[in-house]
């Protein structure tokens, strides 16, 4: 659990937003197609009951934003593993 706790703290502290703003550590997803793909993979993990440890709110600004997300040990055949 110590490693997981450290990873969650790290992910939760990432500054997500406009990549041109100083201090931003993670900008938006590249395009709408990739954003939809990632949100579908996350939705699939939720539907399959995978344990989502960390998934914060996205910035309230234009763009395709996702926060760093940690899914605890999804099975090898999960879409999130096989496709991402």
N, CA, C and O atoms as a CHARMM CRD file, in Angstrom:
* protein
*
  336
    1    1 UNK  N      0.79400  -1.22100   0.00000 PROA 1      0.00000
    2    1 UNK  CA     0.00000   0.00000   0.00000 PROA 1      0.00000
    3    1 UNK  C      0.83200   1.27800   0.00000 PROA 1      0.00000
    4    1 UNK  O      0.34800   2.32300  -0.43500 PROA 1      0.00000
    5    2 UNK  N      2.07200   1.21500   0.48000 PROA 2      0.00000
    6    2 UNK  CA     2.88900   2.42900   0.52900 PROA 2      0.00000
    7    2 UNK  C      3.17200   2.95400  -0.87700 PROA 2      0.00000
    8    2 UNK  O      3.10600   4.15900  -1.11900 PROA 2      0.00000
    9    3 UNK  N      3.48500   2.05400  -1.79500 PROA 3      0.00000
   10    3 UNK  CA     3.73900   2.47700  -3.17000 PROA 3      0.00000
   11    3 UNK  C      2.47000   3.05100  -3.78400 PROA 3      0.00000
   12    3 UNK  O      2.51200   4.09900  -4.42800 PROA 3      0.00000
   13    4 UNK  N      1.34800   2.37800  -3.59100 PROA 4      0.00000
   14    4 UNK  CA     0.08100   2.86500  -4.12400 PROA 4      0.00000
   15    4 UNK  C     -0.25600   4.23800  -3.54000 PROA 4      0.00000
   16    4 UNK  O     -0.67700   5.13600  -4.26900 PROA 4      0.00000
   17    5 UNK  N     -0.07600   4.40100  -2.24500 PROA 5      0.00000
   18    5 UNK  CA    -0.33800   5.69700  -1.61100 PROA 5      0.00000
   19    5 UNK  C      0.54600   6.79400  -2.20500 PROA 5      0.00000
   20    5 UNK  O      0.08600   7.91300  -2.42900 PROA 5      0.00000
   21    6 UNK  N      1.80200   6.47400  -2.45500 PROA 6      0.00000
   22    6 UNK  CA     2.72500   7.44800  -3.04100 PROA 6      0.00000
   23    6 UNK  C      2.30700   7.80600  -4.46500 PROA 6      0.00000
   24    6 UNK  O      2.36300   8.97200  -4.85600 PROA 6      0.00000
   25    7 UNK  N      1.88900   6.80400  -5.24200 PROA 7      0.00000
   26    7 UNK  CA     1.44400   7.07000  -6.61400 PROA 7      0.00000
   27    7 UNK  C      0.18000   7.91900  -6.63300 PROA 7      0.00000
   28    7 UNK  O      0.05400   8.82500  -7.45700 PROA 7      0.00000
   29    8 UNK  N     -0.75800   7.63300  -5.73200 PROA 8      0.00000
   30    8 UNK  CA    -1.99200   8.41600  -5.64900 PROA 8      0.00000
   31    8 UNK  C     -1.66500   9.85500  -5.28200 PROA 8      0.00000
   32    8 UNK  O     -2.21500  10.78100  -5.87900 PROA 8      0.00000
   33    9 UNK  N     -0.79000  10.05800  -4.32100 PROA 9      0.00000
   34    9 UNK  CA    -0.40700  11.41600  -3.92300 PROA 9      0.00000
   35    9 UNK  C      0.24600  12.15300  -5.09200 PROA 9      0.00000
   36    9 UNK  O     -0.02900  13.33200  -5.31900 PROA 9      0.00000
   37   10 UNK  N      1.09200  11.46900  -5.81700 PROA 10     0.00000
   38   10 UNK  CA     1.74600  12.07400  -6.97700 PROA 10     0.00000
   39   10 UNK  C      0.72200  12.44200  -8.04700 PROA 10     0.00000
   40   10 UNK  O      0.74300  13.55700  -8.56800 PROA 10     0.00000
   41   11 UNK  N     -0.17000  11.51600  -8.37500 PROA 11     0.00000
   42   11 UNK  CA    -1.18700  11.76300  -9.40700 PROA 11     0.00000
   43   11 UNK  C     -2.13600  12.88100  -8.99800 PROA 11     0.00000
   44   11 UNK  O     -2.50500  13.72300  -9.81700 PROA 11     0.00000
   45   12 UNK  N     -2.52600  12.88400  -7.73100 PROA 12     0.00000
   46   12 UNK  CA    -3.46700  13.90200  -7.24800 PROA 12     0.00000
   47   12 UNK  C     -2.85400  15.29500  -7.26800 PROA 12     0.00000
   48   12 UNK  O     -3.57200  16.29000  -7.36300 PROA 12     0.00000
   49   13 UNK  N     -1.54400  15.36800  -7.18100 PROA 13     0.00000
   50   13 UNK  CA    -0.88400  16.66400  -7.14500 PROA 13     0.00000
   51   13 UNK  C     -0.51500  17.24200  -8.49800 PROA 13     0.00000
   52   13 UNK  O     -0.03000  18.37100  -8.57400 PROA 13     0.00000
   53   14 UNK  N     -0.73500  16.48700  -9.57000 PROA 14     0.00000
   54   14 UNK  CA    -0.38400  16.96900 -10.90500 PROA 14     0.00000
   55   14 UNK  C     -1.28600  18.14700 -11.27900 PROA 14     0.00000
   56   14 UNK  O     -2.50800  18.08200 -11.14800 PROA 14     0.00000
   57   15 UNK  N     -0.65800  19.21200 -11.74200 PROA 15     0.00000
   58   15 UNK  CA    -1.39700  20.39800 -12.17400 PROA 15     0.00000
   59   15 UNK  C     -1.79200  20.20500 -13.63100 PROA 15     0.00000
   60   15 UNK  O     -0.93600  20.17200 -14.51500 PROA 15     0.00000
   61   16 UNK  N     -3.10400  20.07600 -13.87600 PROA 16     0.00000
   62   16 UNK  CA    -3.63300  19.84900 -15.22200 PROA 16     0.00000
   63   16 UNK  C     -4.25600  21.14100 -15.71600 PROA 16     0.00000
   64   16 UNK  O     -5.01000  21.79300 -14.99400 PROA 16     0.00000
   65   17 UNK  N     -3.93800  21.50800 -16.95000 PROA 17     0.00000
   66   17 UNK  CA    -4.53100  22.72200 -17.49700 PROA 17     0.00000
   67   17 UNK  C     -3.86600  23.12300 -18.79300 PROA 17     0.00000
   68   17 UNK  O     -3.20800  22.31700 -19.45000 PROA 17     0.00000
   69   18 UNK  N     -4.04300  24.36200 -19.14500 PROA 18     0.00000
   70   18 UNK  CA    -3.47900  24.93500 -20.36200 PROA 18     0.00000
   71   18 UNK  C     -1.96300  24.79200 -20.30800 PROA 18     0.00000
   72   18 UNK  O     -1.31200  25.31700 -19.40400 PROA 18     0.00000
   73   19 UNK  N     -1.41600  24.08700 -21.27000 PROA 19     0.00000
   74   19 UNK  CA     0.01600  23.82400 -21.28900 PROA 19     0.00000
   75   19 UNK  C      0.88100  25.04700 -21.48800 PROA 19     0.00000
   76   19 UNK  O      2.09400  24.97700 -21.29000 PROA 19     0.00000
   77   20 UNK  N      0.29500  26.16600 -21.87400 PROA 20     0.00000
   78   20 UNK  CA     1.07700  27.39300 -22.04000 PROA 20     0.00000
   79   20 UNK  C      1.17700  28.18800 -20.74700 PROA 20     0.00000
   80   20 UNK  O      1.91800  29.16900 -20.68000 PROA 20     0.00000
   81   21 UNK  N      0.44300  27.77800 -19.72400 PROA 21     0.00000
   82   21 UNK  CA     0.45600  28.47600 -18.44100 PROA 21     0.00000
   83   21 UNK  C      1.59100  27.91300 -17.58100 PROA 21     0.00000
   84   21 UNK  O      1.66800  26.70200 -17.36900 PROA 21     0.00000
   85   22 UNK  N      2.47300  28.79100 -17.08700 PROA 22     0.00000
   86   22 UNK  CA     3.55700  28.30900 -16.23400 PROA 22     0.00000
   87   22 UNK  C      2.99700  27.52000 -15.03900 PROA 22     0.00000
   88   22 UNK  O      1.99000  27.90200 -14.44200 PROA 22     0.00000
   89   23 UNK  N      3.66300  26.43200 -14.71300 PROA 23     0.00000
   90   23 UNK  CA     3.24900  25.60500 -13.59500 PROA 23     0.00000
   91   23 UNK  C      2.38100  24.42800 -13.99600 PROA 23     0.00000
   92   23 UNK  O      2.23400  23.47700 -13.22900 PROA 23     0.00000
   93   24 UNK  N      1.80500  24.48100 -15.19000 PROA 24     0.00000
   94   24 UNK  CA     1.00600  23.35300 -15.66100 PROA 24     0.00000
   95   24 UNK  C      1.94600  22.18300 -15.93000 PROA 24     0.00000
   96   24 UNK  O      2.98600  22.33900 -16.57000 PROA 24     0.00000
   97   25 UNK  N      1.56800  21.02300 -15.43700 PROA 25     0.00000
   98   25 UNK  CA     2.39400  19.83400 -15.62500 PROA 25     0.00000
   99   25 UNK  C      1.83100  18.88200 -16.67100 PROA 25     0.00000
  100   25 UNK  O      2.56300  18.05500 -17.21600 PROA 25     0.00000
  101   26 UNK  N      0.53800  18.99100 -16.95400 PROA 26     0.00000
  102   26 UNK  CA    -0.09000  18.09400 -17.91900 PROA 26     0.00000
  103   26 UNK  C     -1.16700  18.86500 -18.66900 PROA 26     0.00000
  104   26 UNK  O     -2.11400  19.37800 -18.07500 PROA 26     0.00000
  105   27 UNK  N     -1.00300  18.93500 -19.97900 PROA 27     0.00000
  106   27 UNK  CA    -1.96300  19.64700 -20.81200 PROA 27     0.00000
  107   27 UNK  C     -3.08700  18.74500 -21.27900 PROA 27     0.00000
  108   27 UNK  O     -3.26700  17.64400 -20.75900 PROA 27     0.00000
  109   28 UNK  N     -3.84300  19.21200 -22.26200 PROA 28     0.00000
  110   28 UNK  CA    -4.98900  18.44400 -22.74600 PROA 28     0.00000
  111   28 UNK  C     -4.57400  17.25000 -23.60200 PROA 28     0.00000
  112   28 UNK  O     -3.44400  17.15500 -24.08100 PROA 28     0.00000
  113   29 UNK  N     -5.53800  16.34200 -23.77200 PROA 29     0.00000
  114   29 UNK  CA    -5.37400  15.23800 -24.72000 PROA 29     0.00000
  115   29 UNK  C     -5.29600  15.86800 -26.11000 PROA 29     0.00000
  116   29 UNK  O     -5.89700  16.91300 -26.35500 PROA 29     0.00000
  117   30 UNK  N     -4.56900  15.24400 -27.00300 PROA 30     0.00000
  118   30 UNK  CA    -4.25700  15.81900 -28.30600 PROA 30     0.00000
  119   30 UNK  C     -5.46500  16.21000 -29.15500 PROA 30     0.00000
  120   30 UNK  O     -5.45100  17.27200 -29.77700 PROA 30     0.00000
  121   31 UNK  N     -6.50900  15.38000 -29.19800 PROA 31     0.00000
  122   31 UNK  CA    -7.64700  15.66800 -30.07700 PROA 31     0.00000
  123   31 UNK  C     -8.90200  14.94800 -29.59100 PROA 31     0.00000
  124   31 UNK  O     -8.84400  14.11700 -28.68400 PROA 31     0.00000
  125   32 UNK  N    -10.02500  15.27500 -30.20000 PROA 32     0.00000
  126   32 UNK  CA   -11.31800  14.72600 -29.78300 PROA 32     0.00000
  127   32 UNK  C    -11.37900  13.20700 -29.94600 PROA 32     0.00000
  128   32 UNK  O    -11.96000  12.52100 -29.10500 PROA 32     0.00000
  129   33 UNK  N    -10.79800  12.68500 -30.99500 PROA 33     0.00000
  130   33 UNK  CA   -10.82600  11.23800 -31.23300 PROA 33     0.00000
  131   33 UNK  C    -10.10000  10.50500 -30.10800 PROA 33     0.00000
  132   33 UNK  O    -10.61500   9.52700 -29.56700 PROA 33     0.00000
  133   34 UNK  N     -8.91200  10.97400 -29.75900 PROA 34     0.00000
  134   34 UNK  CA    -8.14700  10.32700 -28.68500 PROA 34     0.00000
  135   34 UNK  C     -8.84100  10.50500 -27.33700 PROA 34     0.00000
  136   34 UNK  O     -8.83800   9.58800 -26.51600 PROA 34     0.00000
  137   35 UNK  N     -9.43300  11.66800 -27.10300 PROA 35     0.00000
  138   35 UNK  CA   -10.16600  11.92300 -25.85800 PROA 35     0.00000
  139   35 UNK  C    -11.33100  10.93700 -25.70800 PROA 35     0.00000
  140   35 UNK  O    -11.51300  10.34700 -24.64300 PROA 35     0.00000
  141   36 UNK  N    -12.11700  10.76300 -26.77200 PROA 36     0.00000
  142   36 UNK  CA   -13.24400   9.81400 -26.73100 PROA 36     0.00000
  143   36 UNK  C    -12.75000   8.39500 -26.47800 PROA 36     0.00000
  144   36 UNK  O    -13.35800   7.64300 -25.71700 PROA 36     0.00000
  145   37 UNK  N    -11.65700   8.03900 -27.11400 PROA 37     0.00000
  146   37 UNK  CA   -11.09500   6.69900 -26.92400 PROA 37     0.00000
  147   37 UNK  C    -10.73500   6.48500 -25.45900 PROA 37     0.00000
  148   37 UNK  O    -11.06900   5.44800 -24.88600 PROA 37     0.00000
  149   38 UNK  N    -10.07400   7.43100 -24.86100 PROA 38     0.00000
  150   38 UNK  CA    -9.67000   7.29300 -23.46000 PROA 38     0.00000
  151   38 UNK  C    -10.86900   7.28200 -22.51700 PROA 38     0.00000
  152   38 UNK  O    -10.90400   6.49700 -21.56900 PROA 38     0.00000
  153   39 UNK  N    -11.84500   8.14000 -22.76800 PROA 39     0.00000
  154   39 UNK  CA   -13.02100   8.15200 -21.89400 PROA 39     0.00000
  155   39 UNK  C    -13.81800   6.85500 -22.04700 PROA 39     0.00000
  156   39 UNK  O    -14.42400   6.39000 -21.08100 PROA 39     0.00000
  157   40 UNK  N    -13.82500   6.26700 -23.24200 PROA 40     0.00000
  158   40 UNK  CA   -14.48700   4.97300 -23.43900 PROA 40     0.00000
  159   40 UNK  C    -13.75700   3.86200 -22.68000 PROA 40     0.00000
  160   40 UNK  O    -14.39400   2.99000 -22.08900 PROA 40     0.00000
  161   41 UNK  N    -12.43100   3.89200 -22.69400 PROA 41     0.00000
  162   41 UNK  CA   -11.66700   2.89300 -21.95200 PROA 41     0.00000
  163   41 UNK  C    -11.92900   3.01400 -20.45200 PROA 41     0.00000
  164   41 UNK  O    -12.06400   2.00200 -19.76400 PROA 41     0.00000
  165   42 UNK  N    -11.99900   4.23100 -19.94800 PROA 42     0.00000
  166   42 UNK  CA   -12.30000   4.42800 -18.52600 PROA 42     0.00000
  167   42 UNK  C    -13.71900   3.97800 -18.20300 PROA 42     0.00000
  168   42 UNK  O    -13.95300   3.36300 -17.16200 PROA 42     0.00000
  169   43 UNK  N    -14.65900   4.27500 -19.07800 PROA 43     0.00000
  170   43 UNK  CA   -16.04600   3.84500 -18.86300 PROA 43     0.00000
  171   43 UNK  C    -16.13500   2.31400 -18.86000 PROA 43     0.00000
  172   43 UNK  O    -16.87500   1.73400 -18.06600 PROA 43     0.00000
  173   44 UNK  N    -15.38900   1.67400 -19.73700 PROA 44     0.00000
  174   44 UNK  CA   -15.36500   0.21100 -19.78000 PROA 44     0.00000
  175   44 UNK  C    -14.82400  -0.34600 -18.46900 PROA 44     0.00000
  176   44 UNK  O    -15.36600  -1.31500 -17.93900 PROA 44     0.00000
  177   45 UNK  N    -13.76400   0.25500 -17.94300 PROA 45     0.00000
  178   45 UNK  CA   -13.21400  -0.20100 -16.66900 PROA 45     0.00000
  179   45 UNK  C    -14.22300  -0.03700 -15.53700 PROA 45     0.00000
  180   45 UNK  O    -14.36200  -0.92200 -14.69300 PROA 45     0.00000
  181   46 UNK  N    -14.92400   1.08800 -15.52000 PROA 46     0.00000
  182   46 UNK  CA   -15.96200   1.29200 -14.49800 PROA 46     0.00000
  183   46 UNK  C    -17.04400   0.22200 -14.61900 PROA 46     0.00000
  184   46 UNK  O    -17.45700  -0.36600 -13.61900 PROA 46     0.00000
  185   47 UNK  N    -17.50300  -0.02900 -15.85200 PROA 47     0.00000
  186   47 UNK  CA   -18.57600  -0.98800 -16.09600 PROA 47     0.00000
  187   47 UNK  C    -18.16600  -2.40400 -15.69000 PROA 47     0.00000
  188   47 UNK  O    -19.00400  -3.20500 -15.27800 PROA 47     0.00000
  189   48 UNK  N    -16.88400  -2.70200 -15.80800 PROA 48     0.00000
  190   48 UNK  CA   -16.39100  -4.03900 -15.46100 PROA 48     0.00000
  191   48 UNK  C    -15.99200  -4.15300 -13.99100 PROA 48     0.00000
  192   48 UNK  O    -15.50900  -5.19400 -13.54600 PROA 48     0.00000
  193   49 UNK  N    -16.20000  -3.07000 -13.24800 PROA 49     0.00000
  194   49 UNK  CA   -15.93900  -3.11600 -11.81600 PROA 49     0.00000
  195   49 UNK  C    -14.48700  -3.01600 -11.41700 PROA 49     0.00000
  196   49 UNK  O    -14.12600  -3.37700 -10.29700 PROA 49     0.00000
  197   50 UNK  N    -13.64700  -2.53200 -12.31300 PROA 50     0.00000
  198   50 UNK  CA   -12.24300  -2.35200 -11.93800 PROA 50     0.00000
  199   50 UNK  C    -12.15300  -1.26800 -10.86500 PROA 50     0.00000
  200   50 UNK  O    -12.91700  -0.30300 -10.88200 PROA 50     0.00000
  201   51 UNK  N    -11.24100  -1.43100  -9.95800 PROA 51     0.00000
  202   51 UNK  CA   -11.08700  -0.49300  -8.85300 PROA 51     0.00000
  203   51 UNK  C    -10.31000   0.73300  -9.32500 PROA 51     0.00000
  204   51 UNK  O     -9.10600   0.66400  -9.57100 PROA 51     0.00000
  205   52 UNK  N    -11.01400   1.85100  -9.44800 PROA 52     0.00000
  206   52 UNK  CA   -10.38300   3.10100  -9.86200 PROA 52     0.00000
  207   52 UNK  C     -9.97200   3.83400  -8.59000 PROA 52     0.00000
  208   52 UNK  O    -10.81400   4.27500  -7.80700 PROA 52     0.00000
  209   53 UNK  N     -8.68500   3.95300  -8.40700 PROA 53     0.00000
  210   53 UNK  CA    -8.12100   4.50100  -7.17700 PROA 53     0.00000
  211   53 UNK  C     -8.08900   6.02200  -7.20400 PROA 53     0.00000
  212   53 UNK  O     -8.40100   6.67300  -6.20600 PROA 53     0.00000
  213   54 UNK  N     -7.72100   6.57300  -8.31800 PROA 54     0.00000
  214   54 UNK  CA    -7.48900   8.01100  -8.41000 PROA 54     0.00000
  215   54 UNK  C     -8.03000   8.51600  -9.74300 PROA 54     0.00000
  216   54 UNK  O     -7.63000   8.04500 -10.80800 PROA 54     0.00000
  217   55 UNK  N     -8.93500   9.46800  -9.66900 PROA 55     0.00000
  218   55 UNK  CA    -9.46900  10.09100 -10.88000 PROA 55     0.00000
  219   55 UNK  C    -10.12000  11.39900 -10.43500 PROA 55     0.00000
  220   55 UNK  O    -11.22700  11.40200  -9.89700 PROA 55     0.00000
  221   56 UNK  N     -9.43400  12.48200 -10.66100 PROA 56     0.00000
  222   56 UNK  CA    -9.92900  13.76500 -10.19000 PROA 56     0.00000
  223   56 UNK  C    -10.76100  14.50000 -11.21700 PROA 56     0.00000
  224   56 UNK  O    -10.94800  14.04100 -12.34400 PROA 56     0.00000
  225   57 UNK  N    -11.24900  15.63600 -10.80600 PROA 57     0.00000
  226   57 UNK  CA   -12.02000  16.50400 -11.69500 PROA 57     0.00000
  227   57 UNK  C    -11.09700  17.11300 -12.74500 PROA 57     0.00000
  228   57 UNK  O     -9.91300  17.33900 -12.49700 PROA 57     0.00000
  229   58 UNK  N    -11.65300  17.36900 -13.90000 PROA 58     0.00000
  230   58 UNK  CA   -10.88100  18.00700 -14.96700 PROA 58     0.00000
  231   58 UNK  C    -11.06200  19.51900 -14.88100 PROA 58     0.00000
  232   58 UNK  O    -12.05900  19.98800 -14.33300 PROA 58     0.00000
  233   59 UNK  N    -10.11700  20.28500 -15.41100 PROA 59     0.00000
  234   59 UNK  CA   -10.24800  21.74700 -15.37100 PROA 59     0.00000
  235   59 UNK  C    -11.49900  22.20300 -16.10500 PROA 59     0.00000
  236   59 UNK  O    -11.90600  21.59700 -17.09600 PROA 59     0.00000
  237   60 UNK  N    -12.09400  23.25900 -15.61900 PROA 60     0.00000
  238   60 UNK  CA   -13.26500  23.84700 -16.26700 PROA 60     0.00000
  239   60 UNK  C    -12.78000  24.86600 -17.28900 PROA 60     0.00000
  240   60 UNK  O    -12.87700  26.07600 -17.08300 PROA 60     0.00000
  241   61 UNK  N    -12.26000  24.35000 -18.38700 PROA 61     0.00000
  242   61 UNK  CA   -11.76000  25.20400 -19.45600 PROA 61     0.00000
  243   61 UNK  C    -11.85700  24.43400 -20.76200 PROA 61     0.00000
  244   61 UNK  O    -11.95600  23.20800 -20.75800 PROA 61     0.00000
  245   62 UNK  N    -11.82700  25.14800 -21.87400 PROA 62     0.00000
  246   62 UNK  CA   -11.93400  24.45800 -23.16400 PROA 62     0.00000
  247   62 UNK  C    -10.75000  23.51100 -23.38200 PROA 62     0.00000
  248   62 UNK  O     -9.61500  23.82800 -23.02600 PROA 62     0.00000
  249   63 UNK  N    -11.02200  22.38900 -23.95200 PROA 63     0.00000
  250   63 UNK  CA    -9.97100  21.42600 -24.23600 PROA 63     0.00000
  251   63 UNK  C    -10.38100  20.03600 -23.81100 PROA 63     0.00000
  252   63 UNK  O    -11.42100  19.84500 -23.18100 PROA 63     0.00000
  253   64 UNK  N     -9.56600  19.07900 -24.15600 PROA 64     0.00000
  254   64 UNK  CA    -9.83400  17.66800 -23.87500 PROA 64     0.00000
  255   64 UNK  C     -8.96400  17.21500 -22.71500 PROA 64     0.00000
  256   64 UNK  O     -7.89100  16.64500 -22.91400 PROA 64     0.00000
  257   65 UNK  N     -9.43200  17.47000 -21.51200 PROA 65     0.00000
  258   65 UNK  CA    -8.64000  17.21100 -20.31800 PROA 65     0.00000
  259   65 UNK  C     -9.08200  15.94200 -19.58800 PROA 65     0.00000
  260   65 UNK  O    -10.27100  15.65400 -19.45600 PROA 65     0.00000
  261   66 UNK  N     -8.09200  15.20500 -19.12500 PROA 66     0.00000
  262   66 UNK  CA    -8.28500  14.09800 -18.19700 PROA 66     0.00000
  263   66 UNK  C     -7.19000  14.20800 -17.15300 PROA 66     0.00000
  264   66 UNK  O     -6.05100  14.55500 -17.46300 PROA 66     0.00000
  265   67 UNK  N     -7.54400  13.91100 -15.92400 PROA 67     0.00000
  266   67 UNK  CA    -6.52800  13.89400 -14.86700 PROA 67     0.00000
  267   67 UNK  C     -5.84300  12.53400 -14.87400 PROA 67     0.00000
  268   67 UNK  O     -6.39400  11.56100 -15.38800 PROA 67     0.00000
  269   68 UNK  N     -4.63900  12.46700 -14.30300 PROA 68     0.00000
  270   68 UNK  CA    -3.99800  11.16200 -14.15800 PROA 68     0.00000
  271   68 UNK  C     -4.93900  10.21400 -13.39900 PROA 68     0.00000
  272   68 UNK  O     -5.53800  10.58800 -12.39000 PROA 68     0.00000
  273   69 UNK  N     -5.05100   9.01300 -13.89300 PROA 69     0.00000
  274   69 UNK  CA    -5.97400   8.03800 -13.32500 PROA 69     0.00000
  275   69 UNK  C     -5.21400   6.76000 -13.00200 PROA 69     0.00000
  276   69 UNK  O     -4.37000   6.31100 -13.77700 PROA 69     0.00000
  277   70 UNK  N     -5.52300   6.18600 -11.85700 PROA 70     0.00000
  278   70 UNK  CA    -4.89500   4.91800 -11.45800 PROA 70     0.00000
  279   70 UNK  C     -5.99500   3.87900 -11.30600 PROA 70     0.00000
  280   70 UNK  O     -6.94300   4.06400 -10.54300 PROA 70     0.00000
  281   71 UNK  N     -5.85400   2.78400 -12.04500 PROA 71     0.00000
  282   71 UNK  CA    -6.77500   1.65300 -11.94400 PROA 71     0.00000
  283   71 UNK  C     -5.98900   0.51300 -11.31900 PROA 71     0.00000
  284   71 UNK  O     -4.94800   0.10500 -11.83500 PROA 71     0.00000
  285   72 UNK  N     -6.49300   0.00600 -10.20700 PROA 72     0.00000
  286   72 UNK  CA    -5.77200  -0.98300  -9.42800 PROA 72     0.00000
  287   72 UNK  C     -5.84900  -2.37100 -10.05000 PROA 72     0.00000
  288   72 UNK  O     -6.88800  -3.02800 -10.00200 PROA 72     0.00000
  289   73 UNK  N     -4.74800  -2.80200 -10.62900 PROA 73     0.00000
  290   73 UNK  CA    -4.55600  -4.16100 -11.09900 PROA 73     0.00000
  291   73 UNK  C     -5.68100  -4.69400 -11.99500 PROA 73     0.00000
  292   73 UNK  O     -6.27400  -5.72700 -11.68300 PROA 73     0.00000
  293   74 UNK  N     -5.98200  -4.00900 -13.09500 PROA 74     0.00000
  294   74 UNK  CA    -6.98900  -4.55800 -14.00000 PROA 74     0.00000
  295   74 UNK  C     -6.46600  -5.85400 -14.62900 PROA 74     0.00000
  296   74 UNK  O     -5.25600  -6.01600 -14.79100 PROA 74     0.00000
  297   75 UNK  N     -7.35700  -6.76500 -14.98000 PROA 75     0.00000
  298   75 UNK  CA    -6.89600  -8.03200 -15.56200 PROA 75     0.00000
  299   75 UNK  C     -6.23600  -7.80900 -16.92700 PROA 75     0.00000
  300   75 UNK  O     -6.48000  -6.80400 -17.59600 PROA 75     0.00000
  301   76 UNK  N     -5.41100  -8.75100 -17.31400 PROA 76     0.00000
  302   76 UNK  CA    -4.66300  -8.64100 -18.57200 PROA 76     0.00000
  303   76 UNK  C     -5.55600  -8.49400 -19.79000 PROA 76     0.00000
  304   76 UNK  O     -5.15300  -7.88800 -20.78300 PROA 76     0.00000
  305   77 UNK  N     -6.77400  -9.04200 -19.72900 PROA 77     0.00000
  306   77 UNK  CA    -7.65600  -8.95700 -20.89400 PROA 77     0.00000
  307   77 UNK  C     -8.54100  -7.70700 -20.87600 PROA 77     0.00000
  308   77 UNK  O     -9.39500  -7.54900 -21.74900 PROA 77     0.00000
  309   78 UNK  N     -8.35000  -6.82700 -19.90500 PROA 78     0.00000
  310   78 UNK  CA    -9.12900  -5.58900 -19.85400 PROA 78     0.00000
  311   78 UNK  C     -8.74100  -4.68900 -21.02200 PROA 78     0.00000
  312   78 UNK  O     -7.57700  -4.63400 -21.41700 PROA 78     0.00000
  313   79 UNK  N     -9.71600  -3.99700 -21.56100 PROA 79     0.00000
  314   79 UNK  CA    -9.42600  -3.08300 -22.67800 PROA 79     0.00000
  315   79 UNK  C     -8.36700  -2.04700 -22.29700 PROA 79     0.00000
  316   79 UNK  O     -7.49900  -1.71600 -23.10400 PROA 79     0.00000
  317   80 UNK  N     -8.44000  -1.53900 -21.06700 PROA 80     0.00000
  318   80 UNK  CA    -7.50000  -0.51000 -20.63300 PROA 80     0.00000
  319   80 UNK  C     -6.05700  -1.02700 -20.66900 PROA 80     0.00000
  320   80 UNK  O     -5.12400  -0.25300 -20.88100 PROA 80     0.00000
  321   81 UNK  N     -5.87900  -2.32300 -20.46300 PROA 81     0.00000
  322   81 UNK  CA    -4.54600  -2.93600 -20.52200 PROA 81     0.00000
  323   81 UNK  C     -4.17800  -3.24300 -21.96500 PROA 81     0.00000
  324   81 UNK  O     -3.09200  -2.89300 -22.42700 PROA 81     0.00000
  325   82 UNK  N     -5.08300  -3.89400 -22.66600 PROA 82     0.00000
  326   82 UNK  CA    -4.77500  -4.36000 -24.01900 PROA 82     0.00000
  327   82 UNK  C     -4.62700  -3.22800 -25.02700 PROA 82     0.00000
  328   82 UNK  O     -3.83800  -3.33200 -25.96600 PROA 82     0.00000
  329   83 UNK  N     -5.38300  -2.14500 -24.83700 PROA 83     0.00000
  330   83 UNK  CA    -5.40100  -1.07900 -25.83400 PROA 83     0.00000
  331   83 UNK  C     -4.60800   0.15600 -25.45100 PROA 83     0.00000
  332   83 UNK  O     -4.26200   0.95800 -26.31800 PROA 83     0.00000
  333   84 UNK  N     -4.32200   0.32000 -24.20000 PROA 84     0.00000
  334   84 UNK  CA    -3.61900   1.51900 -23.79600 PROA 84     0.00000
  335   84 UNK  C     -2.30200   1.17400 -23.13300 PROA 84     0.00000
  336   84 UNK  O     -1.56400   2.06900 -22.72200 PROA 84     0.00000
